[in-house]
Amino acid sequence: MNATRKNTILLAALFVLTQVSDAQIGATKTELVKRYGSCEANPARNSKAPNIYDAVIDVGADCTFRDGPIRFMALFKSDRAVGFTFTKQPSFWESLFHPFRYPDLPFSDPEISTLLHTAAPTAEWLPVAGDAVVQRWRTSDSSAAAYYFAGGHNELYHLIVQTSAVDEVFRKVEKY
């Protein structure tokens, strides 16, 4: 392979990584709005009731964005993204022939890998022992965790990526 072709491939890879790095954990709400457009309002945003997540998430400050068929909700703490929930929405034609009873489409393994690296571009994601219903990953430094609900759950076909602080509360809540 000649040097020009290698440089072109390297520049293309850097461009792709730069494009997805704006949707990463730690990004500000302003950065996400700049990249994905306006934030869809959360109807529960004005809730002042105490919440178990109050210490790790600014409850009600979440934003939902769309990027093609991918819809994702970003959770924030002190204006920094601390978690994402990704779903894949069917197109109009897919919705007509959608064989599932659920509103979201399943993610393929390559799509999951891409989304994990979108949320934490420099992280090494390691699989965690789980089952076919909930697939799990954590970063090699344990700074983040991810869950893909592949079946038998009310969050079917959702990919959740979150910091370890959010994950700690999430795991306590999921036990109950």
Steps between C-alpha positions, in 0.01 A plus 500: 500500500648835406549787745223715350243225542613434860470871581154517343382203708651650816332837436165330433529303826587817693203681342261222607641495854472878521137489390393246761710641782246778560249242631726371770471475871624830639365712212297806596136547406607791276743274312231237446246759382758639257564151360145354497263797504240599753430307815157339532341610825438256782143534634622411851767772489327717762476222757652605835432172680804328653649231280748220572712628208530858636864455607618380157256652248331837473156338487278664239791664316520222241477563126385275220672533163465335161772399257338322207325190632684525832321678782687555822435654835794668670513524880695784658668590826629858529441547123720201406363183340521208744285253310321420176209277407505411130207360300453437129176627352346330196453702183147545370536193275664294774214586733251358249682167488649502850468139621539596864239619746743758635553855372880468469713292266779274627863610466751280319832416666690749277246773584543432872878517463474831313270649765726386785793670330285806433425535870859433609729527194828423673372223727564130464163330548507156661207258508370409846346162568128523446225326313314523169242735653741772621843534343752693713831680453734714705800706406843359581548774761146442640410865441184409304257213451254405228191280474311382194154365569458232234185341636256449782526848644294819492797680337519254211760597236638788708874549537589681823850645546583681825778604732592272788335740751167482314545126454538445873158654566352326193608157629345570841171604339497200263523259798156615609 
